[in-house]
Structures are given as structure tokens and as C-alpha cells.
Amino acid sequence: MTAPQAVPRVVVYHAAGCHLCERALARVRAFRNGLDFELEEVAIDGDEELEERYRELIPAVEIEGELVFTHFVHEPAFRRRIGAARGAAVRARGSTARPSEPTGRSDEA
């Protein structure tokens, strides 16, 4: 039986009236047709802390808490980042090696 894949979390920070934000949101939403990820859309309008942090960067896209795109979302890079985030999450859960297989850890003898 195959272990369930980790689902990466993507956050898109945007603002009203931002045409670049509208484009980025449309692209990221469209990527969901072929990629499995959790999408959170965060409007920075009226939030002083978010305005200060993201106003000059929007649209800003984070994957697993890391800021990876500003102003434009590049599809091939987005796909690579989602794949890497999924792999990192699986590794963080532990080894997928069977008990009889080496895990590559240095404490094995």
C-alpha cells in the first residue's frame, strides 16, 4: 500500500485593484487542475502588518512558508517547487525504507 502524499500549502498574497494579482491568482488556480496543493488566498487590504510586509511585492506567493514568487508566477518553477515541497514533507515524516533496507543514516553499522 502506498503512503499518502503530503499536500503542499500555497499562499497567495494579493490586493484589490492589482492586475498582476488577478493574473497570478488565475494562474495558480489553474495549476490546481494538474497539481495537488492547498491554496490560501490572502487579501492584504486594510491589514497594516500585511500591507507593510507585502505591498511592494504583490502578488507574493509562498509555498510551505517560503516566499518563492513576487509579481509573476512562472509555471515550470511553480511545478518544481510543489514537487520539492511534497518530497520534503514526505522525508520529514520519516524514512520510507523497509526495516530490512538501509536508510542511509550514519548510525547504521
PyMOL commands that place a pseudoatom at each C-alpha (Angstrom):
pseudoatom trace, name=CA, resn=MET, resi=1, chain=A, elem=C, hetatm=0, pos=[0.000, 0.000, 0.000]
pseudoatom trace, name=CA, resn=THR, resi=2, chain=A, elem=C, hetatm=0, pos=[1.351, 3.447, -0.912]
pseudoatom trace, name=CA, resn=ALA, resi=3, chain=A, elem=C, hetatm=0, pos=[1.606, 6.111, 1.807]
pseudoatom trace, name=CA, resn=PRO, resi=4, chain=A, elem=C, hetatm=0, pos=[-0.494, 9.228, 1.160]
pseudoatom trace, name=CA, resn=GLN, resi=5, chain=A, elem=C, hetatm=0, pos=[1.383, 12.082, -0.462]
pseudoatom trace, name=CA, resn=ALA, resi=6, chain=A, elem=C, hetatm=0, pos=[1.878, 15.273, 1.505]
pseudoatom trace, name=CA, resn=VAL, resi=7, chain=A, elem=C, hetatm=0, pos=[-0.170, 18.190, 0.185]
pseudoatom trace, name=CA, resn=PRO, resi=8, chain=A, elem=C, hetatm=0, pos=[1.911, 21.388, -0.026]
pseudoatom trace, name=CA, resn=ARG, resi=9, chain=A, elem=C, hetatm=0, pos=[0.396, 24.643, 1.224]
pseudoatom trace, name=CA, resn=VAL, resi=10, chain=A, elem=C, hetatm=0, pos=[0.434, 27.627, -1.142]
pseudoatom trace, name=CA, resn=VAL, resi=11, chain=A, elem=C, hetatm=0, pos=[-0.454, 31.143, -0.006]
pseudoatom trace, name=CA, resn=VAL, resi=12, chain=A, elem=C, hetatm=0, pos=[-1.046, 33.965, -2.490]
pseudoatom trace, name=CA, resn=TYR, resi=13, chain=A, elem=C, hetatm=0, pos=[-0.980, 37.490, -1.041]
pseudoatom trace, name=CA, resn=HIS, resi=14, chain=A, elem=C, hetatm=0, pos=[-2.936, 39.962, -3.165]
pseudoatom trace, name=CA, resn=ALA, resi=15, chain=A, elem=C, hetatm=0, pos=[-4.773, 43.281, -3.075]
pseudoatom trace, name=CA, resn=ALA, resi=16, chain=A, elem=C, hetatm=0, pos=[-7.879, 44.762, -4.668]
pseudoatom trace, name=CA, resn=GLY, resi=17, chain=A, elem=C, hetatm=0, pos=[-7.280, 46.542, -7.953]
pseudoatom trace, name=CA, resn=CYS, resi=18, chain=A, elem=C, hetatm=0, pos=[-3.939, 44.822, -8.555]
pseudoatom trace, name=CA, resn=HIS, resi=19, chain=A, elem=C, hetatm=0, pos=[-3.955, 43.488, -12.114]
pseudoatom trace, name=CA, resn=LEU, resi=20, chain=A, elem=C, hetatm=0, pos=[-0.780, 41.470, -11.524]
pseudoatom trace, name=CA, resn=CYS, resi=21, chain=A, elem=C, hetatm=0, pos=[-2.519, 39.863, -8.546]
pseudoatom trace, name=CA, resn=GLU, resi=22, chain=A, elem=C, hetatm=0, pos=[-5.505, 38.914, -10.666]
pseudoatom trace, name=CA, resn=ARG, resi=23, chain=A, elem=C, hetatm=0, pos=[-3.213, 37.255, -13.217]
pseudoatom trace, name=CA, resn=ALA, resi=24, chain=A, elem=C, hetatm=0, pos=[-1.201, 35.410, -10.573]
pseudoatom trace, name=CA, resn=LEU, resi=25, chain=A, elem=C, hetatm=0, pos=[-4.338, 34.159, -8.817]
pseudoatom trace, name=CA, resn=ALA, resi=26, chain=A, elem=C, hetatm=0, pos=[-5.792, 32.934, -12.110]
pseudoatom trace, name=CA, resn=ARG, resi=27, chain=A, elem=C, hetatm=0, pos=[-2.554, 31.075, -12.931]
pseudoatom trace, name=CA, resn=VAL, resi=28, chain=A, elem=C, hetatm=0, pos=[-2.227, 29.450, -9.503]
pseudoatom trace, name=CA, resn=ARG, resi=29, chain=A, elem=C, hetatm=0, pos=[-5.898, 28.436, -9.518]
pseudoatom trace, name=CA, resn=ALA, resi=30, chain=A, elem=C, hetatm=0, pos=[-5.402, 26.896, -12.972]
pseudoatom trace, name=CA, resn=PHE, resi=31, chain=A, elem=C, hetatm=0, pos=[-2.362, 24.928, -11.762]
pseudoatom trace, name=CA, resn=ARG, resi=32, chain=A, elem=C, hetatm=0, pos=[-4.674, 23.089, -9.348]
pseudoatom trace, name=CA, resn=ASN, resi=33, chain=A, elem=C, hetatm=0, pos=[-6.103, 21.191, -12.340]
pseudoatom trace, name=CA, resn=GLY, resi=34, chain=A, elem=C, hetatm=0, pos=[-2.889, 19.157, -12.588]
pseudoatom trace, name=CA, resn=LEU, resi=35, chain=A, elem=C, hetatm=0, pos=[-1.253, 19.598, -9.196]
pseudoatom trace, name=CA, resn=ASP, resi=36, chain=A, elem=C, hetatm=0, pos=[-2.410, 18.744, -5.711]
pseudoatom trace, name=CA, resn=PHE, resi=37, chain=A, elem=C, hetatm=0, pos=[-1.856, 21.607, -3.273]
pseudoatom trace, name=CA, resn=GLU, resi=38, chain=A, elem=C, hetatm=0, pos=[-3.779, 23.530, -0.653]
pseudoatom trace, name=CA, resn=LEU, resi=39, chain=A, elem=C, hetatm=0, pos=[-4.427, 27.135, -1.732]
pseudoatom trace, name=CA, resn=GLU, resi=40, chain=A, elem=C, hetatm=0, pos=[-4.999, 30.053, 0.604]
pseudoatom trace, name=CA, resn=GLU, resi=41, chain=A, elem=C, hetatm=0, pos=[-5.718, 33.492, -0.863]
pseudoatom trace, name=CA, resn=VAL, resi=42, chain=A, elem=C, hetatm=0, pos=[-4.909, 36.362, 1.490]
pseudoatom trace, name=CA, resn=ALA, resi=43, chain=A, elem=C, hetatm=0, pos=[-6.046, 39.918, 0.756]
pseudoatom trace, name=CA, resn=ILE, resi=44, chain=A, elem=C, hetatm=0, pos=[-3.619, 42.349, 2.371]
pseudoatom trace, name=CA, resn=ASP, resi=45, chain=A, elem=C, hetatm=0, pos=[-6.022, 45.297, 2.088]
pseudoatom trace, name=CA, resn=GLY, resi=46, chain=A, elem=C, hetatm=0, pos=[-6.584, 47.019, 5.416]
pseudoatom trace, name=CA, resn=ASP, resi=47, chain=A, elem=C, hetatm=0, pos=[-4.163, 44.843, 7.385]
pseudoatom trace, name=CA, resn=GLU, resi=48, chain=A, elem=C, hetatm=0, pos=[-1.332, 47.146, 8.436]
pseudoatom trace, name=CA, resn=GLU, resi=49, chain=A, elem=C, hetatm=0, pos=[1.161, 44.343, 9.069]
pseudoatom trace, name=CA, resn=LEU, resi=50, chain=A, elem=C, hetatm=0, pos=[0.464, 42.583, 5.767]
pseudoatom trace, name=CA, resn=GLU, resi=51, chain=A, elem=C, hetatm=0, pos=[0.462, 45.887, 3.872]
pseudoatom trace, name=CA, resn=GLU, resi=52, chain=A, elem=C, hetatm=0, pos=[3.885, 46.738, 5.261]
pseudoatom trace, name=CA, resn=ARG, resi=53, chain=A, elem=C, hetatm=0, pos=[5.283, 43.305, 4.536]
pseudoatom trace, name=CA, resn=TYR, resi=54, chain=A, elem=C, hetatm=0, pos=[3.825, 42.633, 1.061]
pseudoatom trace, name=CA, resn=ARG, resi=55, chain=A, elem=C, hetatm=0, pos=[2.612, 45.863, -0.602]
pseudoatom trace, name=CA, resn=GLU, resi=56, chain=A, elem=C, hetatm=0, pos=[5.727, 46.268, -2.767]
pseudoatom trace, name=CA, resn=LEU, resi=57, chain=A, elem=C, hetatm=0, pos=[5.884, 42.550, -3.552]
pseudoatom trace, name=CA, resn=ILE, resi=58, chain=A, elem=C, hetatm=0, pos=[2.327, 41.623, -4.513]
pseudoatom trace, name=CA, resn=PRO, resi=59, chain=A, elem=C, hetatm=0, pos=[1.347, 39.339, -5.828]
pseudoatom trace, name=CA, resn=ALA, resi=60, chain=A, elem=C, hetatm=0, pos=[3.506, 37.297, -3.487]
pseudoatom trace, name=CA, resn=VAL, resi=61, chain=A, elem=C, hetatm=0, pos=[3.393, 33.512, -3.425]
pseudoatom trace, name=CA, resn=GLU, resi=62, chain=A, elem=C, hetatm=0, pos=[4.637, 31.346, -0.589]
pseudoatom trace, name=CA, resn=ILE, resi=63, chain=A, elem=C, hetatm=0, pos=[4.996, 27.584, -0.755]
pseudoatom trace, name=CA, resn=GLU, resi=64, chain=A, elem=C, hetatm=0, pos=[5.280, 25.884, 2.619]
pseudoatom trace, name=CA, resn=GLY, resi=65, chain=A, elem=C, hetatm=0, pos=[6.022, 29.254, 4.241]
pseudoatom trace, name=CA, resn=GLU, resi=66, chain=A, elem=C, hetatm=0, pos=[8.829, 30.221, 1.862]
pseudoatom trace, name=CA, resn=LEU, resi=67, chain=A, elem=C, hetatm=0, pos=[8.399, 33.279, -0.363]
pseudoatom trace, name=CA, resn=VAL, resi=68, chain=A, elem=C, hetatm=0, pos=[9.081, 31.900, -3.839]
pseudoatom trace, name=CA, resn=PHE, resi=69, chain=A, elem=C, hetatm=0, pos=[7.449, 34.324, -6.304]
pseudoatom trace, name=CA, resn=THR, resi=70, chain=A, elem=C, hetatm=0, pos=[6.735, 38.033, -6.446]
pseudoatom trace, name=CA, resn=HIS, resi=71, chain=A, elem=C, hetatm=0, pos=[4.963, 39.936, -9.227]
pseudoatom trace, name=CA, resn=PHE, resi=72, chain=A, elem=C, hetatm=0, pos=[4.806, 36.906, -11.572]
pseudoatom trace, name=CA, resn=VAL, resi=73, chain=A, elem=C, hetatm=0, pos=[4.322, 33.150, -11.191]
pseudoatom trace, name=CA, resn=HIS, resi=74, chain=A, elem=C, hetatm=0, pos=[6.491, 31.075, -13.514]
pseudoatom trace, name=CA, resn=GLU, resi=75, chain=A, elem=C, hetatm=0, pos=[4.713, 27.767, -14.216]
pseudoatom trace, name=CA, resn=PRO, resi=76, chain=A, elem=C, hetatm=0, pos=[7.701, 25.400, -14.608]
pseudoatom trace, name=CA, resn=ALA, resi=77, chain=A, elem=C, hetatm=0, pos=[9.312, 26.804, -11.450]
pseudoatom trace, name=CA, resn=PHE, resi=78, chain=A, elem=C, hetatm=0, pos=[5.994, 26.554, -9.579]
pseudoatom trace, name=CA, resn=ARG, resi=79, chain=A, elem=C, hetatm=0, pos=[5.664, 22.895, -10.570]
pseudoatom trace, name=CA, resn=ARG, resi=80, chain=A, elem=C, hetatm=0, pos=[9.244, 22.171, -9.443]
pseudoatom trace, name=CA, resn=ARG, resi=81, chain=A, elem=C, hetatm=0, pos=[8.653, 23.916, -6.113]
pseudoatom trace, name=CA, resn=ILE, resi=82, chain=A, elem=C, hetatm=0, pos=[5.448, 21.968, -5.466]
pseudoatom trace, name=CA, resn=GLY, resi=83, chain=A, elem=C, hetatm=0, pos=[7.262, 18.706, -6.235]
pseudoatom trace, name=CA, resn=ALA, resi=84, chain=A, elem=C, hetatm=0, pos=[10.134, 19.653, -3.937]
pseudoatom trace, name=CA, resn=ALA, resi=85, chain=A, elem=C, hetatm=0, pos=[7.748, 20.669, -1.146]
pseudoatom trace, name=CA, resn=ARG, resi=86, chain=A, elem=C, hetatm=0, pos=[5.886, 17.380, -1.448]
pseudoatom trace, name=CA, resn=GLY, resi=87, chain=A, elem=C, hetatm=0, pos=[9.160, 15.439, -1.298]
pseudoatom trace, name=CA, resn=ALA, resi=88, chain=A, elem=C, hetatm=0, pos=[10.395, 17.405, 1.715]
pseudoatom trace, name=CA, resn=ALA, resi=89, chain=A, elem=C, hetatm=0, pos=[7.168, 16.756, 3.584]
pseudoatom trace, name=CA, resn=VAL, resi=90, chain=A, elem=C, hetatm=0, pos=[7.377, 13.025, 2.902]
pseudoatom trace, name=CA, resn=ARG, resi=91, chain=A, elem=C, hetatm=0, pos=[11.028, 12.943, 4.076]
pseudoatom trace, name=CA, resn=ALA, resi=92, chain=A, elem=C, hetatm=0, pos=[10.091, 14.876, 7.208]
pseudoatom trace, name=CA, resn=ARG, resi=93, chain=A, elem=C, hetatm=0, pos=[7.531, 12.206, 8.120]
pseudoatom trace, name=CA, resn=GLY, resi=94, chain=A, elem=C, hetatm=0, pos=[10.274, 9.595, 8.152]
pseudoatom trace, name=CA, resn=SER, resi=95, chain=A, elem=C, hetatm=0, pos=[12.023, 7.083, 6.013]
pseudoatom trace, name=CA, resn=THR, resi=96, chain=A, elem=C, hetatm=0, pos=[10.056, 5.002, 3.532]
pseudoatom trace, name=CA, resn=ALA, resi=97, chain=A, elem=C, hetatm=0, pos=[12.668, 2.224, 3.655]
pseudoatom trace, name=CA, resn=ARG, resi=98, chain=A, elem=C, hetatm=0, pos=[11.520, -1.193, 4.809]
pseudoatom trace, name=CA, resn=PRO, resi=99, chain=A, elem=C, hetatm=0, pos=[13.020, -2.425, 8.086]
pseudoatom trace, name=CA, resn=SER, resi=100, chain=A, elem=C, hetatm=0, pos=[15.423, -4.707, 6.183]
pseudoatom trace, name=CA, resn=GLU, resi=101, chain=A, elem=C, hetatm=0, pos=[16.647, -1.877, 3.916]
pseudoatom trace, name=CA, resn=PRO, resi=102, chain=A, elem=C, hetatm=0, pos=[19.344, 0.613, 4.870]
pseudoatom trace, name=CA, resn=THR, resi=103, chain=A, elem=C, hetatm=0, pos=[18.083, 4.129, 5.437]
pseudoatom trace, name=CA, resn=GLY, resi=104, chain=A, elem=C, hetatm=0, pos=[21.396, 5.806, 4.696]
pseudoatom trace, name=CA, resn=ARG, resi=105, chain=A, elem=C, hetatm=0, pos=[21.831, 7.062, 8.221]
pseudoatom trace, name=CA, resn=SER, resi=106, chain=A, elem=C, hetatm=0, pos=[25.388, 7.186, 9.526]
pseudoatom trace, name=CA, resn=ASP, resi=107, chain=A, elem=C, hetatm=0, pos=[24.473, 5.378, 12.771]
pseudoatom trace, name=CA, resn=GLU, resi=108, chain=A, elem=C, hetatm=0, pos=[23.829, 2.098, 10.924]
pseudoatom trace, name=CA, resn=ALA, resi=109, chain=A, elem=C, hetatm=0, pos=[26.572, -0.495, 11.140]
for i in range(1, 109): cmd.bond("trace and resi %d" % i, "trace and resi %d" % (i + 1))
show_as sticks, trace
zoom trace
